[in-house]
Each structure stands twice: as structure tokens, then as C-alpha cells.
């Protein structure tokens, strides 16, 4: 059961390959995204299905650590990443589509879904009271992630 779905999108001033390079640069996530304080790659090889990393995030004053797993990947056009938060699974998918006559821009669509099929009765009750607040805070954090991504894409497009 999906308890929340957040859709966000933006158009970035660089081709999909540049956007992909920023999205998949796990080692530098702490430098790119304001909410990420540390990121550690746990698997070897290129970014693909099976890539795993640990991220420490600060979200609205709370510090948390998440282990993220790439579960689908079609470089440089699409990736799906899962992380488990308690009894929930948070799945974020990214779709990159070239736009413009020369393909010099990228439309990035991001969908984050919270799958809450394993919640206890107490967790379901708590969610009925606090779920809306969590949704808005998560949406704001993801919007910040897109802003940070855009800033890094612009920086790399200028220097690359």
C-alpha cells in the first residue's frame, strides 16, 4: 500500500549525461545536497542495479542514516532507488528526458513513493495524525534536493 506519493519535476540546462553524472555521484552527495552530511559507497563497480550506499541526512533538525539500493537502472535515462525506514520502503524513481532541439536540456521527473504495507496498528494510527506533516516536510526536502542538483549541474556544465 502506498501511503504517500510525491511527484516533482524540473528542466535542467544540461544534457541527460551531465545530469546523470551528478545524480549518480554517490561519493560527492555530501558536497552537492544540503541535507546529506555524509555518503559512503558500500558496493563496487559502476552505478547500476545492485549499487548500495549509506547516506547520513539532516532533515528538519533530525539526523538519520539510510542505506540505499539501486533496484532498476537504465543509464543515463532512468534509475529507481529503494531505502527501508522502519517498516516502510521509500522508493524514488528518476526519469531523464532530453528536451530542446539540440537535446541540451533535460527534463527530470522524480517520483517518491512510501510503501507502507508492513506497518503495525500503532504506526498506522500515528501516521493518521502526523502523515500530512511528514509528507509536506519530505516534499520540501526533495524540492531542495532538486535545487541543489540544478546548481551542481550548472556548475559542471560550465566547467565540463
N, C-alpha and C positions, 0 to 999 in steps of 0.2 A: 504494500500500500504506500503510495506517495503522499506524504503529509504536506509537503511544500514543493513547488516548482518555481524557480526563478529564471526568467528569460532576460538576457541582456545582449545588446549588440552595439557595434561601433564600426566606423570605417577608418582605417589607419592608412597613413600616407607612405606606404611601402609595399613591395610585392609580398606574396604569401611566404616566400622563403625567409625573408628578414623577420617577419612576424613569428614564424615557426621557430627560428633560431632563438628568439627571446623567450617564447613560451616554454621551450624545452631545455633552457639553460638552467638546469636544476642547481648547479654549483653556485650560480650568482643570484639566485632568487632573493637572498637576504639583502643584496645590494639594489635590486630592482623594485621589489614590492615593500611598501612601508609597513605592512602588517607582519612580514616574515622577518624574524630576528636571526634565524639560522636554518640552513638546509644542508642535509648530508645524503649523498647518493649511497645507497646500500647495495646496488646491483652493478654488474659490469656490462660493458658494451654500449652501443648506441641507444638512444631513446626509442623504445619500441615496446610492444606488448611484453610484459614481464619486468619492465623497469620499475624499481622501487626506491623511494627516498623518504627521509624523515624531515619534517618541517616543524619549526617552532614558530608559532604565530602569537601575536598580541592582538586581541580583539576586544576593544572597549574596556581596557584595563585588566583583562583576564589573559593569562599566559597558558598556552596549550601546545601539546605536541601531537602531531598526526603522522601516521605512516601512509603514504600514498602509493597506489599501484596503477600502472597503465594497463588497462584491460582491452582496449582497442586502439589501433594506430594505423593511419594511412598518411604517412609523411608526404608532403607538408600540408595536407588538407584537412585532417581530422584526427582527434585524439579523444579518448574517454578515460577518465581517471577516477578511481574509487578510493574512499577512505572510510574507515569504520570509526564512529563516535558512539561509544556505549553500545546500545542495541540497534543503533541506526547505521545505515550505509548512506554516505553522501556521494553521489555520482555527478561529476562535472564533465560535460562534453563541449568540445571546441570544434567549430567548423570554420575553415578559412576559405574564402571565395575571392578570386581576383576580380577587380572591378576596373572600370575605365577602359578606354580604347587601347591603351598600351599595357594594361594589367599592372600599372604602377601603384595601385591602391589595393587594399584588402578589406573585405567585409568580414568581420569576426563576429560569429554568433556563439554565445555561451549559454548553456542551459545547465542549471544546477538543480538536482532533484534529491530530496531527502526521502529515502526508503525506510519506512518505519514499521515493518511487519513483525518485528520481534520485541516490541515494547511490552513492558509489564502494565498491569492495570493502573498502578500508581504513576508510571511515566505517562500514560495516556491522559490521565486526569491532570497532571501538571502541564502537559502540552496544551490542553484545552484552555488553560488560564494564561500561559506565557508564550504560546506558539506564535502569536501575532507579533510580539515584541522581538522574538528571535528572528522571525522572517525579515522584518524591517532592518534589523542590525546586520544580518547576513547580506542582504541586498546592498546595503551601504558599503560594506567591506568589499564585496565583489565589484561594485562600481569604482571604488578606489583602486582595486587591482587593475581594472581596465585603464584608468587614468595613468597609473604607473607604467603599465605595459606600453601605452601610447608614447609616453615620454622617452622610454628606452628605445622603442622602435625608431622614433625621430632621431635620437642621438646616434644610433647605429647606422641609419640611412645616410646621415650626413658624414659620418667618419668612414663608412664602408665603401 
